[in-house]
Amino acid sequence: MCTFTHAELDAAFADFQTTVAEISISRDWDRFANMFTPDADYIEHALGTMSGREEIRGWIRKTMTTFPGSHMTGFPAVWHVVDAPTARVICEVDNPMRDPGDGSHITATNITILTYGGDGLWSREEDVYNPLEFGQAAARWCEKAAALGTLDPDAARWMATTGAAFARR
C-alpha cells in the first residue's frame, strides 16, 4: 500500500518540473538521470525499456544530444494529475523545438506516467506518444530550417536518413 500523500507527490512533481526546466537550459542530462532511483525503469515505447539509473543516463545523454532531442527547448507539463494510491503523477508534456529562424512553433506532445519512489526520486517513467507525430514535427522543422538556410549538419543527417520516412511528399 502506498504511503505517499497527494501533497508529497504534487511537491515532488513540482520539483521534477523545475529541475527539467533547468536541464533544458543547461543540457546537463546527468541531472535528469539523478532524479531516478538506482533501480528505476524508464519505458520508452518506441525504443524499449531502460533499467537502472545508469542505463537511463546513457540513453538520455544520447537521445538529448542528437537530433531531434538536441533541438527541443523544454518539456513543460501542459496538465497533470496526482494518483496518490498508486504513487503516480500522470501528465501531458509539450516538446517544443527551437525556432528554425522564422518564429515557427513546432512541437509534439506525449503522456508521461511517473511513479514516485520516495526521497524526491522517481522509480519509473513511462512515455506514451505517437512516433509518427514526433517524426512529422521534426521533419517539418527540418524543411523550414532548410528553406531558411538554418539547417545544421546533425538535423540534415537525420533528415537524409530516419527523417526521410516523415518528409512531406
C-alpha positions in Angstrom: 0.0 0.0 0.0 1.3 3.5 -0.9 2.3 5.8 1.9 2.8 9.0 -0.1 0.3 11.7 0.2 -1.2 13.8 -2.6 0.7 16.8 -1.3 4.0 15.0 -1.3 3.5 13.7 -4.8 2.5 17.1 -6.1 5.5 18.8 -4.5 7.8 16.1 -5.9 6.4 16.7 -9.3 6.8 20.5 -9.0 10.5 19.9 -8.1 10.8 17.5 -11.1 9.4 20.1 -13.4 11.7 22.8 -12.1 14.7 20.6 -12.5 13.7 19.6 -16.0 13.3 23.3 -16.9 16.8 24.0 -15.6 18.2 21.0 -17.5 16.5 22.3 -20.7 18.8 25.3 -20.5 22.0 23.7 -19.1 21.6 20.5 -21.1 23.1 18.6 -18.1 21.3 15.3 -18.7 23.2 13.6 -15.9 20.9 15.7 -13.5 17.9 14.1 -15.2 19.1 10.6 -14.6 19.9 11.5 -11.0 16.2 12.2 -10.4 15.5 8.4 -10.5 16.2 5.6 -8.0 19.2 3.4 -8.8 16.9 0.6 -9.9 14.3 2.7 -11.8 12.8 1.7 -15.1 12.2 4.1 -18.0 9.8 2.8 -20.5 10.0 4.4 -23.9 7.6 2.6 -26.2 9.4 3.2 -29.5 12.9 2.5 -28.1 12.4 -0.1 -25.3 12.9 -0.1 -21.5 16.0 1.2 -19.8 16.6 -0.5 -16.5 18.5 1.3 -13.7 19.7 4.9 -13.3 22.9 4.3 -15.3 21.2 2.8 -18.3 18.7 5.8 -18.2 21.7 8.1 -18.0 23.3 6.7 -21.1 20.1 6.7 -23.1 19.1 10.2 -22.1 22.5 11.6 -22.9 22.4 10.1 -26.4 18.8 11.0 -27.0 19.0 14.6 -26.0 22.3 15.4 -27.7 21.3 14.2 -31.1 18.5 15.5 -33.4 15.6 15.9 -32.8 16.1 15.8 -29.0 19.0 18.3 -29.2 16.7 20.8 -30.8 13.9 20.5 -28.1 13.9 23.6 -25.9 11.7 22.5 -23.0 9.5 19.8 -21.6 6.7 21.6 -19.7 3.7 19.8 -18.4 0.5 21.1 -20.1 -1.5 19.4 -17.3 -1.0 16.8 -14.6 -3.0 14.7 -12.2 -1.8 13.0 -9.0 -3.0 9.5 -8.2 -1.8 9.0 -4.6 -3.0 5.4 -4.2 -0.6 4.3 -6.9 2.1 6.9 -6.2 1.8 8.2 -9.7 1.7 11.5 -11.5 0.3 11.5 -15.0 0.9 14.5 -17.3 0.9 15.7 -20.8 4.3 17.0 -21.8 4.9 19.6 -24.6 8.2 19.1 -26.6 8.7 22.3 -28.5 11.6 22.6 -30.9 13.8 25.7 -31.2 12.8 28.4 -33.7 14.1 27.4 -37.1 14.5 31.1 -37.9 11.1 32.4 -38.8 9.3 32.3 -35.5 7.7 29.0 -36.1 6.4 27.0 -33.2 6.8 23.3 -33.9 6.0 20.8 -31.2 4.5 17.4 -30.3 3.2 16.1 -27.0 3.3 12.9 -25.1 1.7 11.4 -22.0 4.1 10.7 -19.1 3.4 8.4 -16.2 5.8 8.9 -13.3 5.9 6.6 -10.3 7.3 8.0 -7.1 9.9 6.1 -5.2 10.3 8.5 -2.2 13.0 10.9 -1.1 12.5 13.1 -4.1 13.3 10.2 -6.6 11.2 8.5 -9.2 11.2 4.7 -9.6 9.6 4.6 -13.0 8.8 6.7 -16.0 6.7 5.7 -19.0 6.3 7.9 -22.0 3.4 7.2 -24.3 3.2 9.0 -27.7 2.7 8.7 -31.4 6.1 8.3 -33.0 4.6 9.4 -36.3 3.6 12.8 -34.8 7.1 13.4 -33.4 8.7 12.3 -36.7 6.5 14.6 -38.7 7.2 17.6 -36.3 10.9 17.0 -36.7 10.6 16.7 -40.5 8.6 20.0 -40.6 11.3 21.7 -38.6 14.0 20.4 -41.0 12.0 21.5 -44.0 11.6 25.0 -42.6 15.2 25.2 -41.5 16.4 24.1 -44.9 14.3 26.7 -46.6 15.6 29.4 -44.3 19.2 28.3 -44.5 19.5 27.3 -40.8 19.5 23.5 -41.2 22.5 22.3 -39.1 24.5 19.2 -40.0 23.0 17.0 -37.3 19.5 17.7 -38.4 20.5 17.3 -42.1 21.8 13.8 -41.3 18.6 12.9 -39.6 16.5 14.2 -42.4 18.6 12.3 -45.0 18.2 9.0 -43.0 15.4 8.5 -40.5 13.6 11.7 -41.4 13.1 10.7 -45.0 10.3 8.5 -43.9 8.5 11.5 -42.4 9.1 14.1 -45.2 6.1 15.5 -46.9 5.8 14.3 -50.5 
